[in-house]
Amino acid sequence: MTPPTTNRHGRRIGRNGRTGRTAALSVLALAVSGALTACGGGPGPGPDVRMDSAAAGRTGPAAAPMKRSEPTRLQIPSAGVDSRPVLPLGLTGDGELDVPPVDRADRAGWFTKGVTPGEKGPAVLVAHYDTARGPALMKNVARMKTGDVIKVGRADGTTATFKIREVQQVGKEHFPTDRVYGDTDRPELRLLTCGGPIVDGHRSDNIVFYADLVK
């Protein structure tokens, strides 16, 4: 899957600019929904996860965008997550978005062709709920809810603090491409993991957390 060279208005997109990174995210959305296939299966999977979709309105003005700096640490207090480093994720040989390898399922990954957490636009992090080896980083995902905080440590020593605005669980065949990967006018975070029952060896759903930069 090759990123487009023009946007929907016909303007040429530079491969290294922010517009190019956002466009690449849009094109890769369906690949993400199909790429989280290492979740589930094996001798000791976690319990099936079903989260009610919920949304809360934005509160107050958006925090100012931060300069580009790669993520190094993911903290989600409500889910007991404190993990470092954050793994860089690129594209597979088939042009799909990669995911953290099974033997590093206790780490989150960041799609390097997108914006960094804190920059203007939708930064994308991916983490496993479980794998064939058992529970993974997001094993306590069912504890998370709107209003919870997600902190992302960055290479420049700063921390981008996000508040969850919306939780959505959806079948992978109905992955919300535009909502997850469409460009935004403020710094936002998308955290993706798996949920639902195991079907043909893999979790049937994706769970998406939409979060806004607040600090």
C-alpha positions as CSV (number, residue, x, y, z in Angstrom):
1,M,0.0,0.0,0.0
2,T,1.7,3.2,-1.2
3,P,1.0,6.6,0.5
4,P,-0.7,9.1,-1.9
5,T,1.2,11.9,-3.5
6,T,-1.7,14.4,-3.5
7,N,-4.3,15.2,-0.9
8,R,-8.1,15.3,-1.5
9,H,-7.8,18.9,-2.8
10,G,-5.3,17.9,-5.4
11,R,-2.3,19.6,-3.7
12,R,0.9,17.7,-3.9
13,I,2.0,16.1,-0.6
14,G,5.6,16.0,0.5
15,R,6.7,12.6,1.8
16,N,8.6,14.1,4.7
17,G,6.2,16.9,5.7
18,R,3.4,16.7,8.3
19,T,0.8,16.7,5.5
20,G,2.5,13.7,4.0
21,R,2.6,11.9,7.3
22,T,-1.1,12.5,7.9
23,A,-2.0,11.4,4.5
24,A,0.0,8.2,4.9
25,L,-2.0,7.5,8.1
26,S,-5.3,7.9,6.3
27,V,-4.3,5.4,3.6
28,L,-3.0,2.9,6.2
29,A,-6.0,2.9,8.4
30,L,-7.5,-0.3,7.0
31,A,-4.1,-2.0,7.2
32,V,-4.0,-1.1,10.9
33,S,-7.3,-2.8,11.6
34,G,-6.1,-6.0,9.9
35,A,-2.6,-5.9,11.2
36,L,-3.4,-6.4,14.9
37,T,-3.7,-10.2,14.2
38,A,-1.2,-11.4,16.9
39,C,-3.8,-10.8,19.6
40,G,-5.4,-13.8,21.1
41,G,-5.0,-17.6,20.6
42,G,-2.5,-19.8,22.3
43,P,-2.7,-21.6,25.6
44,G,-3.4,-18.7,27.9
45,P,-5.3,-15.8,26.3
46,G,-6.9,-13.1,28.4
47,P,-10.7,-13.0,28.9
48,D,-12.9,-11.6,26.1
49,V,-13.1,-7.8,26.3
50,R,-16.3,-5.9,25.6
51,M,-16.2,-2.2,26.3
52,D,-19.2,0.1,25.9
53,S,-18.5,2.9,23.5
54,A,-18.6,6.2,25.3
55,A,-17.8,9.8,24.5
56,A,-17.2,12.9,26.6
57,G,-17.2,16.5,25.3
58,R,-14.0,18.4,25.0
59,T,-13.3,20.6,28.1
60,G,-11.6,23.9,27.8
61,P,-9.2,25.1,25.0
62,A,-6.7,22.7,23.4
63,A,-3.2,22.7,24.8
64,A,-0.6,24.3,22.5
65,P,1.1,21.9,20.1
66,M,4.5,20.6,21.0
67,K,7.6,20.3,18.8
68,R,8.3,17.0,17.2
69,S,10.0,14.6,19.6
70,E,9.7,10.8,19.5
71,P,7.9,8.9,22.2
72,T,9.9,7.0,24.8
73,R,7.5,5.9,27.5
74,L,3.8,5.2,27.9
75,Q,2.0,5.6,31.2
76,I,-1.7,4.8,31.7
77,P,-2.3,4.9,35.5
78,S,-5.9,3.5,35.3
79,A,-4.6,0.4,33.5
80,G,-1.4,0.0,35.5
81,V,0.7,0.6,32.3
82,D,4.2,2.1,32.7
83,S,6.3,0.9,29.8
84,R,9.5,1.9,28.0
85,P,10.9,2.1,25.5
86,V,8.2,2.8,22.8
87,L,9.0,0.7,19.7
88,P,9.2,2.4,16.3
89,L,6.7,0.9,13.9
90,G,7.0,1.1,10.1
91,L,5.5,-0.8,7.3
92,T,5.5,-4.6,6.6
93,G,6.7,-6.0,3.3
94,D,3.1,-5.9,2.2
95,G,2.8,-2.2,2.9
96,E,0.8,-2.6,6.0
97,L,1.3,-1.0,9.4
98,D,3.5,-3.1,11.6
99,V,2.8,-4.0,15.3
100,P,5.0,-4.8,18.2
101,P,6.5,-8.3,17.9
102,V,5.0,-11.0,20.1
103,D,8.1,-11.4,22.1
104,R,7.9,-7.7,23.0
105,A,4.2,-7.6,23.7
106,D,4.9,-5.7,26.9
107,R,5.8,-2.6,24.9
108,A,3.7,-0.1,22.9
109,G,4.6,0.9,19.4
110,W,4.4,4.2,17.5
111,F,3.9,4.7,13.8
112,T,7.0,6.6,12.8
113,K,5.5,8.1,9.6
114,G,2.8,9.9,11.6
115,V,3.1,12.9,13.9
116,T,4.8,12.4,17.3
117,P,2.5,12.6,20.4
118,G,2.0,16.2,21.2
119,E,2.3,17.5,17.7
120,K,-0.7,18.9,15.9
121,G,-2.5,15.9,14.3
122,P,-3.4,12.4,15.3
123,A,-0.4,10.5,16.8
124,V,-0.9,6.7,16.7
125,L,0.2,4.2,19.3
126,V,-0.5,0.5,19.1
127,A,-0.3,-2.1,21.9
128,H,-1.4,-5.7,22.3
129,Y,-4.1,-6.9,24.7
130,D,-2.9,-10.4,24.5
131,T,-1.0,-12.7,22.2
132,A,-0.5,-16.4,21.7
133,R,1.9,-16.3,24.7
134,G,-0.7,-14.8,27.1
135,P,-1.7,-11.4,28.5
136,A,0.2,-8.4,27.1
137,L,0.7,-4.7,27.9
138,M,-3.0,-3.7,27.6
139,K,-4.3,-6.7,29.7
140,N,-6.2,-4.2,31.9
141,V,-7.8,-2.2,29.1
142,A,-11.3,-2.9,30.5
143,R,-10.4,-0.6,33.4
144,M,-10.0,2.4,31.1
145,K,-12.7,5.0,30.6
146,T,-13.3,8.6,29.3
147,G,-11.6,11.2,31.4
148,D,-8.6,8.9,32.2
149,V,-5.1,10.3,31.6
150,I,-2.5,8.9,29.1
151,K,1.0,10.2,29.5
152,V,3.7,9.9,26.8
153,G,7.3,10.6,27.7
154,R,9.3,12.1,24.8
155,A,12.9,12.0,23.8
156,D,13.4,15.7,24.5
157,G,12.6,15.2,28.2
158,T,9.0,16.5,28.0
159,T,5.8,14.6,28.7
160,A,2.7,14.9,26.6
161,T,-0.4,14.4,28.8
162,F,-3.6,13.4,27.1
163,K,-7.2,12.9,28.4
164,I,-9.4,10.3,26.9
165,R,-12.4,11.8,25.2
166,E,-13.9,8.8,23.6
167,V,-13.7,5.0,23.7
168,Q,-14.9,2.9,20.8
169,Q,-14.9,-0.9,20.3
170,V,-15.6,-1.9,16.7
171,G,-15.3,-5.0,14.6
172,K,-12.1,-5.0,12.5
173,E,-14.1,-5.2,9.3
174,H,-15.8,-1.9,10.3
175,F,-12.6,0.0,11.4
176,P,-13.4,3.7,11.5
177,T,-10.7,4.8,9.0
178,D,-11.5,8.5,8.7
179,R,-12.2,9.1,12.4
180,V,-9.0,7.5,13.5
181,Y,-6.6,8.8,10.9
182,G,-8.2,11.9,9.5
183,D,-6.2,15.1,10.1
184,T,-7.1,17.2,13.1
185,D,-6.6,20.9,13.9
186,R,-5.2,20.1,17.4
187,P,-2.8,17.6,19.0
188,E,-4.6,14.3,19.6
189,L,-3.7,10.7,20.4
190,R,-5.1,7.4,19.1
191,L,-4.3,4.3,21.1
192,L,-5.2,1.1,19.4
193,T,-5.5,-2.4,20.9
194,C,-7.6,-5.5,20.4
195,G,-10.8,-6.8,22.0
196,G,-13.8,-9.0,21.5
197,P,-13.8,-12.8,21.3
198,I,-11.2,-14.9,19.5
199,V,-12.3,-15.8,16.0
200,D,-10.1,-18.0,13.8
201,G,-7.2,-17.5,16.3
202,H,-7.4,-13.7,16.6
203,R,-9.4,-11.1,18.4
204,S,-12.4,-9.9,16.4
205,D,-12.4,-6.3,17.4
206,N,-10.3,-3.2,17.8
207,I,-10.6,-0.9,20.8
208,V,-9.8,2.7,20.0
209,F,-9.1,5.5,22.5
210,Y,-9.4,9.0,21.2
211,A,-7.5,11.5,23.5
212,D,-6.8,15.2,23.5
213,L,-3.5,16.9,24.6
214,V,-4.2,18.8,27.8
215,K,-0.7,19.5,29.1
